[in-house]
Amino acid sequence: MGRMIFVLAVGVSFWISANLKIQGAEGVDAKSLEGSWVCVSVETGGERKPEEVAKQLRLTLTADRYKTELGEQLLFDSTYTVDLKKTPAQIDIIGTEGEFKGKAALGLLKLDGDTLTMCYVMPGGERPSGFESPKGSGVTLVVWRKK
């Protein structure tokens, strides 16, 4: 009887661990990130970008592609990985062309319903420690809403 309870407890613990890994940190799971997103607000180095600019920004995420556009202009077409085991979840956006080819922009992300908040630095910078864009930092804080 004691052995059966131990096996059952280990099995339940394994199931809980597996499901927590799928769900990830900050309510994020990989599948929920996929889709089209429109920008609510964007701030870089403590300076908020004009609403007219934010309204034109779009993000498209697939299982492995990260694409941002400003109106008809393609800004980034990259790959990305997320680490959902970290709290907050981490994202690495890896350039696929130009000066950023093979280099990672390091960031954090959190998902709250249909709102995705990302905070990141361009390649070469250190991953932000929180969801803020201090003045003069070069850190970008962007809030997206699922389309």
CYANA upper distance limits for C-alpha pairs under 8 A (distance plus 0.5 A):
  1 MET  CA      5 ILE  CA      6.89
  2 GLY  CA      6 PHE  CA      6.76
  3 ARG  CA      7 VAL  CA      6.67
  4 MET  CA      8 LEU  CA      6.54
  5 ILE  CA      9 ALA  CA      6.50
  6 PHE  CA     10 VAL  CA      6.65
  7 VAL  CA     11 GLY  CA      6.55
  8 LEU  CA     12 VAL  CA      6.61
  9 ALA  CA     13 SER  CA      6.57
 10 VAL  CA     14 PHE  CA      6.55
 11 GLY  CA     15 TRP  CA      6.67
 12 VAL  CA     16 ILE  CA      6.63
 13 SER  CA     17 SER  CA      6.59
 14 PHE  CA     18 ALA  CA      6.57
 15 TRP  CA     19 ASN  CA      6.66
 16 ILE  CA     20 LEU  CA      6.59
 17 SER  CA     21 LYS  CA      6.72
 18 ALA  CA     22 ILE  CA      6.91
 19 ASN  CA     23 GLN  CA      6.72
 20 LEU  CA     24 GLY  CA      6.34
 21 LYS  CA     84 LEU  CA      7.48
 21 LYS  CA     85 LYS  CA      6.74
 22 ILE  CA     29 ASP  CA      6.75
 22 ILE  CA     30 ALA  CA      8.43
 22 ILE  CA     84 LEU  CA      8.39
 23 GLN  CA     27 GLY  CA      7.03
 23 GLN  CA     28 VAL  CA      6.51
 23 GLN  CA     29 ASP  CA      5.26
 23 GLN  CA     30 ALA  CA      8.50
 23 GLN  CA     84 LEU  CA      8.08
 24 GLY  CA     28 VAL  CA      5.92
 24 GLY  CA     29 ASP  CA      6.14
 24 GLY  CA     84 LEU  CA      4.78
 24 GLY  CA     85 LYS  CA      6.05
 24 GLY  CA     86 LYS  CA      8.22
 24 GLY  CA     89 ALA  CA      7.78
 25 ALA  CA     29 ASP  CA      8.49
 25 ALA  CA     84 LEU  CA      5.73
 25 ALA  CA     85 LYS  CA      6.49
 25 ALA  CA     86 LYS  CA      6.59
 25 ALA  CA     87 THR  CA      5.69
 25 ALA  CA     88 PRO  CA      6.31
 25 ALA  CA     89 ALA  CA      5.78
 25 ALA  CA    110 LYS  CA      8.28
 26 GLU  CA     87 THR  CA      7.13
 26 GLU  CA     88 PRO  CA      6.39
 26 GLU  CA     89 ALA  CA      7.01
 26 GLU  CA    109 LEU  CA      8.47
 26 GLU  CA    110 LYS  CA      5.78
 26 GLU  CA    111 LEU  CA      6.91
 26 GLU  CA    112 ASP  CA      8.45
 27 GLY  CA    110 LYS  CA      7.45
 27 GLY  CA    111 LEU  CA      6.35
 27 GLY  CA    112 ASP  CA      7.35
 28 VAL  CA     32 SER  CA      7.44
 28 VAL  CA     33 LEU  CA      7.97
 28 VAL  CA     84 LEU  CA      7.48
 28 VAL  CA     89 ALA  CA      7.95
 28 VAL  CA    110 LYS  CA      6.87
 28 VAL  CA    111 LEU  CA      5.99
 29 ASP  CA     33 LEU  CA      7.39
 29 ASP  CA     84 LEU  CA      7.69
 30 ALA  CA     34 GLU  CA      7.71
 30 ALA  CA     63 ALA  CA      8.10
 30 ALA  CA     82 VAL  CA      8.17
 31 LYS  CA     63 ALA  CA      7.90
 33 LEU  CA     61 LEU  CA      7.16
 33 LEU  CA     62 THR  CA      8.40
 34 GLU  CA     60 THR  CA      7.89
 34 GLU  CA     61 LEU  CA      5.25
 34 GLU  CA     62 THR  CA      5.44
 34 GLU  CA     63 ALA  CA      6.96
 35 GLY  CA     60 THR  CA      6.22
 35 GLY  CA     61 LEU  CA      5.81
 35 GLY  CA     62 THR  CA      6.92
 35 GLY  CA    146 LYS  CA      7.77
 35 GLY  CA    147 LYS  CA      8.24
 36 SER  CA     58 ARG  CA      7.74
 36 SER  CA     59 LEU  CA      6.34
 36 SER  CA     60 THR  CA      5.06
 36 SER  CA     61 LEU  CA      7.06
 36 SER  CA    146 LYS  CA      6.56
 36 SER  CA    147 LYS  CA      5.99
 37 TRP  CA     58 ARG  CA      6.23
 37 TRP  CA     59 LEU  CA      5.45
 37 TRP  CA     60 THR  CA      6.70
 37 TRP  CA    144 TRP  CA      6.21
 37 TRP  CA    145 ARG  CA      5.86
 37 TRP  CA    146 LYS  CA      4.92
 37 TRP  CA    147 LYS  CA      5.63
 38 VAL  CA     55 LYS  CA      7.72
 38 VAL  CA     56 GLN  CA      8.43
 38 VAL  CA     57 LEU  CA      6.76
 38 VAL  CA     58 ARG  CA      5.28
 38 VAL  CA     59 LEU  CA      6.91
 38 VAL  CA    144 TRP  CA      5.92
 38 VAL  CA    145 ARG  CA      5.84
 38 VAL  CA    146 LYS  CA      6.91
 38 VAL  CA    147 LYS  CA      6.68
 39 CYS  CA     54 ALA  CA      5.95
 39 CYS  CA     55 LYS  CA      6.44
 39 CYS  CA     56 GLN  CA      7.96
 39 CYS  CA     57 LEU  CA      6.00
 39 CYS  CA     58 ARG  CA      6.65
 39 CYS  CA     59 LEU  CA      8.29
 39 CYS  CA    142 VAL  CA      7.78
 39 CYS  CA    143 VAL  CA      6.52
 39 CYS  CA    144 TRP  CA      4.98
 39 CYS  CA    145 ARG  CA      6.80
 40 VAL  CA     54 ALA  CA      6.83
 40 VAL  CA     55 LYS  CA      7.44
 40 VAL  CA    142 VAL  CA      8.11
 40 VAL  CA    143 VAL  CA      5.90
 40 VAL  CA    144 TRP  CA      5.94
 40 VAL  CA    145 ARG  CA      7.01
 41 SER  CA     48 ARG  CA      8.17
 41 SER  CA     49 LYS  CA      7.97
 41 SER  CA     51 GLU  CA      7.62
 41 SER  CA     54 ALA  CA      6.14
 41 SER  CA    142 VAL  CA      6.23
 41 SER  CA    143 VAL  CA      5.84
 41 SER  CA    144 TRP  CA      7.85
 42 VAL  CA     48 ARG  CA      6.50
 42 VAL  CA     49 LYS  CA      6.24
 42 VAL  CA     54 ALA  CA      6.75
 42 VAL  CA    140 THR  CA      7.62
 42 VAL  CA    141 LEU  CA      6.27
 42 VAL  CA    142 VAL  CA      4.83
 42 VAL  CA    143 VAL  CA      6.98
 43 GLU  CA     47 GLU  CA      5.81
 43 GLU  CA     48 ARG  CA      4.62
 43 GLU  CA     49 LYS  CA      6.17
 43 GLU  CA    133 SER  CA      7.17
 43 GLU  CA    140 THR  CA      6.11
 43 GLU  CA    141 LEU  CA      5.71
 43 GLU  CA    142 VAL  CA      6.86
 44 THR  CA     48 ARG  CA      7.03
 44 THR  CA     49 LYS  CA      8.04
 44 THR  CA    133 SER  CA      6.60
 44 THR  CA    137 SER  CA      8.30
 44 THR  CA    138 GLY  CA      6.43
 44 THR  CA    139 VAL  CA      6.06
 44 THR  CA    140 THR  CA      4.75
 44 THR  CA    141 LEU  CA      6.86
 45 GLY  CA    133 SER  CA      5.83
 45 GLY  CA    134 PRO  CA      6.02
 45 GLY  CA    135 LYS  CA      5.14
 45 GLY  CA    136 GLY  CA      5.07
 45 GLY  CA    137 SER  CA      5.16
 45 GLY  CA    138 GLY  CA      4.98
 45 GLY  CA    139 VAL  CA      5.84
 45 GLY  CA    140 THR  CA      7.03
 46 GLY  CA    133 SER  CA      5.46
 46 GLY  CA    134 PRO  CA      5.27
 46 GLY  CA    135 LYS  CA      4.39
 46 GLY  CA    136 GLY  CA      6.95
 46 GLY  CA    137 SER  CA      7.81
 46 GLY  CA    139 VAL  CA      8.44
 47 GLU  CA    135 LYS  CA      7.38
 49 LYS  CA     53 VAL  CA      7.08
 49 LYS  CA     54 ALA  CA      7.29
 50 PRO  CA     54 ALA  CA      7.02
 51 GLU  CA     55 LYS  CA      6.57
 52 GLU  CA     56 GLN  CA      7.26
 53 VAL  CA     57 LEU  CA      7.28
 53 VAL  CA     70 LEU  CA      8.25
 56 GLN  CA     69 GLU  CA      8.30
 56 GLN  CA     70 LEU  CA      5.74
 56 GLN  CA     71 GLY  CA      5.51
 57 LEU  CA     68 THR  CA      7.51
 57 LEU  CA     69 GLU  CA      6.14
 57 LEU  CA     70 LEU  CA      5.06
 57 LEU  CA     71 GLY  CA      6.97
 58 ARG  CA     68 THR  CA      6.05
 58 ARG  CA     69 GLU  CA      5.70
 58 ARG  CA     70 LEU  CA      7.01
 58 ARG  CA     71 GLY  CA      8.27
 59 LEU  CA     66 TYR  CA      7.74
 59 LEU  CA     67 LYS  CA      6.16
 59 LEU  CA     68 THR  CA      5.01
 59 LEU  CA     69 GLU  CA      7.09
 59 LEU  CA    144 TRP  CA      8.45
 60 THR  CA     65 ARG  CA      8.30
 60 THR  CA     66 TYR  CA      6.56
 60 THR  CA     67 LYS  CA      5.66
 60 THR  CA     68 THR  CA      6.96
 61 LEU  CA     65 ARG  CA      6.18
 61 LEU  CA     66 TYR  CA      5.45
 61 LEU  CA     67 LYS  CA      7.04
 62 THR  CA     66 TYR  CA      7.38
 64 ASP  CA     79 THR  CA      6.00
 64 ASP  CA     80 TYR  CA      6.31
 64 ASP  CA     81 THR  CA      7.63
 65 ARG  CA     77 ASP  CA      7.63
 65 ARG  CA     78 SER  CA      6.26
 65 ARG  CA     79 THR  CA      4.95
 65 ARG  CA     80 TYR  CA      6.63
 66 TYR  CA     76 PHE  CA      7.92
 66 TYR  CA     77 ASP  CA      6.37
 66 TYR  CA     78 SER  CA      5.57
 66 TYR  CA     79 THR  CA      5.97
 66 TYR  CA     80 TYR  CA      6.66
 66 TYR  CA     93 ILE  CA      7.74
 67 LYS  CA     74 LEU  CA      8.19
 67 LYS  CA     75 LEU  CA      8.02
 67 LYS  CA     76 PHE  CA      5.85
 67 LYS  CA     77 ASP  CA      4.89
 67 LYS  CA     78 SER  CA      6.69
 68 THR  CA     74 LEU  CA      6.82
 68 THR  CA     75 LEU  CA      5.96
 68 THR  CA     76 PHE  CA      5.71
 68 THR  CA     77 ASP  CA      7.19
 69 GLU  CA     73 GLN  CA      6.01
 69 GLU  CA     74 LEU  CA      4.99
 69 GLU  CA     75 LEU  CA      5.67
 69 GLU  CA     76 PHE  CA      7.58
 70 LEU  CA     74 LEU  CA      6.98
 70 LEU  CA     75 LEU  CA      7.17
 76 PHE  CA     95 GLY  CA      8.14
 77 ASP  CA     95 GLY  CA      7.80
 77 ASP  CA     96 THR  CA      7.49
 78 SER  CA     93 ILE  CA      7.00
 78 SER  CA     94 ILE  CA      6.14
 78 SER  CA     95 GLY  CA      5.40
 78 SER  CA     96 THR  CA      5.77
 79 THR  CA     93 ILE  CA      6.47
 79 THR  CA     94 ILE  CA      5.76
 79 THR  CA     95 GLY  CA      7.22
 79 THR  CA     96 THR  CA      7.49
 80 TYR  CA     91 ILE  CA      7.39
 80 TYR  CA     92 ASP  CA      5.97
 80 TYR  CA     93 ILE  CA      4.87
 80 TYR  CA     94 ILE  CA      6.16
 81 THR  CA     91 ILE  CA      6.25
 81 THR  CA     92 ASP  CA      5.87
 81 THR  CA     93 ILE  CA      7.25
 82 VAL  CA     89 ALA  CA      7.51
 82 VAL  CA     90 GLN  CA      6.00
 82 VAL  CA     91 ILE  CA      4.90
 82 VAL  CA     92 ASP  CA      6.91
 83 ASP  CA     89 ALA  CA      6.24
 83 ASP  CA     90 GLN  CA      5.59
 83 ASP  CA     91 ILE  CA      6.94
 84 LEU  CA     88 PRO  CA      8.38
 84 LEU  CA     89 ALA  CA      5.32
 84 LEU  CA     90 GLN  CA      7.17
 85 LYS  CA     89 ALA  CA      7.19
 86 LYS  CA     90 GLN  CA      7.02
 88 PRO  CA    108 LEU  CA      6.85
 88 PRO  CA    109 LEU  CA      7.13
 88 PRO  CA    110 LYS  CA      7.27
 89 ALA  CA    108 LEU  CA      6.24
 89 ALA  CA    109 LEU  CA      6.02
 89 ALA  CA    110 LYS  CA      7.05
 90 GLN  CA    106 LEU  CA      8.14
 90 GLN  CA    107 GLY  CA      6.22
 90 GLN  CA    108 LEU  CA      4.88
 90 GLN  CA    109 LEU  CA      6.51
 91 ILE  CA    106 LEU  CA      6.66
 91 ILE  CA    107 GLY  CA      5.57
 91 ILE  CA    108 LEU  CA      6.14
 91 ILE  CA    109 LEU  CA      7.22
 92 ASP  CA    104 ALA  CA      6.18
 92 ASP  CA    105 ALA  CA      6.19
 92 ASP  CA    106 LEU  CA      5.30
 92 ASP  CA    107 GLY  CA      6.71
 93 ILE  CA    104 ALA  CA      5.77
 93 ILE  CA    105 ALA  CA      5.55
 93 ILE  CA    106 LEU  CA      7.08
 94 ILE  CA    100 PHE  CA      8.17
 94 ILE  CA    101 LYS  CA      7.68
 94 ILE  CA    102 GLY  CA      6.34
 94 ILE  CA    103 LYS  CA      5.91
 94 ILE  CA    104 ALA  CA      4.83
 94 ILE  CA    105 ALA  CA      6.90
 95 GLY  CA    100 PHE  CA      5.39
 95 GLY  CA    101 LYS  CA      4.89
 95 GLY  CA    102 GLY  CA      5.82
 95 GLY  CA    103 LYS  CA      6.08
 95 GLY  CA    104 ALA  CA      6.96
 95 GLY  CA    105 ALA  CA      8.50
 96 THR  CA    100 PHE  CA      7.50
 96 THR  CA    101 LYS  CA      4.99
 96 THR  CA    102 GLY  CA      6.55
 97 GLU  CA    101 LYS  CA      4.86
 97 GLU  CA    102 GLY  CA      8.23
100 PHE  CA    104 ALA  CA      8.16
100 PHE  CA    123 PRO  CA      7.57
103 LYS  CA    123 PRO  CA      6.29
103 LYS  CA    124 GLY  CA      8.38
104 ALA  CA    122 MET  CA      7.99
104 ALA  CA    123 PRO  CA      5.61
104 ALA  CA    124 GLY  CA      8.16
105 ALA  CA    120 TYR  CA      7.09
105 ALA  CA    121 VAL  CA      6.06
105 ALA  CA    122 MET  CA      5.11
105 ALA  CA    123 PRO  CA      4.84
105 ALA  CA    124 GLY  CA      7.89
105 ALA  CA    125 GLY  CA      8.03
106 LEU  CA    120 TYR  CA      5.97
106 LEU  CA    121 VAL  CA      6.21
106 LEU  CA    122 MET  CA      7.53
106 LEU  CA    123 PRO  CA      7.52
106 LEU  CA    125 GLY  CA      7.95
106 LEU  CA    126 GLU  CA      7.41
106 LEU  CA    127 ARG  CA      5.42
106 LEU  CA    128 PRO  CA      8.16
107 GLY  CA    118 MET  CA      7.38
107 GLY  CA    119 CYS  CA      5.86
107 GLY  CA    120 TYR  CA      4.31
107 GLY  CA    121 VAL  CA      6.91
107 GLY  CA    127 ARG  CA      5.88
107 GLY  CA    128 PRO  CA      6.72
108 LEU  CA    118 MET  CA      6.17
108 LEU  CA    119 CYS  CA      5.76
108 LEU  CA    120 TYR  CA      6.83
108 LEU  CA    127 ARG  CA      8.05
108 LEU  CA    128 PRO  CA      7.52
108 LEU  CA    130 GLY  CA      8.03
108 LEU  CA    131 PHE  CA      7.98
109 LEU  CA    116 LEU  CA      7.52
109 LEU  CA    117 THR  CA      6.03
109 LEU  CA    118 MET  CA      4.92
109 LEU  CA    119 CYS  CA      6.96
110 LYS  CA    116 LEU  CA      6.37
110 LYS  CA    117 THR  CA      5.86
110 LYS  CA    118 MET  CA      7.22
111 LEU  CA    115 THR  CA      6.28
111 LEU  CA    116 LEU  CA      5.08
111 LEU  CA    117 THR  CA      6.92
112 ASP  CA    116 LEU  CA      6.97
114 ASP  CA    145 ARG  CA      6.13
114 ASP  CA    146 LYS  CA      5.68
115 THR  CA    143 VAL  CA      7.40
115 THR  CA    144 TRP  CA      6.19
115 THR  CA    145 ARG  CA      5.16
115 THR  CA    146 LYS  CA      6.98
116 LEU  CA    143 VAL  CA      6.33
116 LEU  CA    144 TRP  CA      5.52
116 LEU  CA    145 ARG  CA      6.78
116 LEU  CA    146 LYS  CA      8.22
117 THR  CA    141 LEU  CA      7.89
117 THR  CA    142 VAL  CA      6.40
117 THR  CA    143 VAL  CA      5.01
117 THR  CA    144 TRP  CA      6.74
118 MET  CA    131 PHE  CA      7.92
118 MET  CA    140 THR  CA      8.47
118 MET  CA    141 LEU  CA      6.32
118 MET  CA    142 VAL  CA      5.87
118 MET  CA    143 VAL  CA      6.92
119 CYS  CA    128 PRO  CA      7.32
119 CYS  CA    130 GLY  CA      8.08
119 CYS  CA    131 PHE  CA      6.18
119 CYS  CA    132 GLU  CA      7.54
119 CYS  CA    133 SER  CA      8.19
119 CYS  CA    139 VAL  CA      7.37
119 CYS  CA    140 THR  CA      6.02
119 CYS  CA    141 LEU  CA      4.86
119 CYS  CA    142 VAL  CA      6.87
120 TYR  CA    127 ARG  CA      7.06
120 TYR  CA    128 PRO  CA      6.78
120 TYR  CA    139 VAL  CA      6.23
120 TYR  CA    140 THR  CA      5.88
120 TYR  CA    141 LEU  CA      7.22
121 VAL  CA    125 GLY  CA      6.17
121 VAL  CA    126 GLU  CA      7.43
121 VAL  CA    127 ARG  CA      6.98
121 VAL  CA    128 PRO  CA      7.63
121 VAL  CA    138 GLY  CA      7.00
121 VAL  CA    139 VAL  CA      5.44
121 VAL  CA    140 THR  CA      6.73
122 MET  CA    138 GLY  CA      8.34
122 MET  CA    139 VAL  CA      8.32
128 PRO  CA    139 VAL  CA      7.67
131 PHE  CA    141 LEU  CA      7.31
132 GLU  CA    139 VAL  CA      8.21
132 GLU  CA    141 LEU  CA      6.81
133 SER  CA    137 SER  CA      7.20
133 SER  CA    138 GLY  CA      8.01
133 SER  CA    139 VAL  CA      5.63
133 SER  CA    140 THR  CA      6.43
133 SER  CA    141 LEU  CA      6.33
134 PRO  CA    139 VAL  CA      7.62
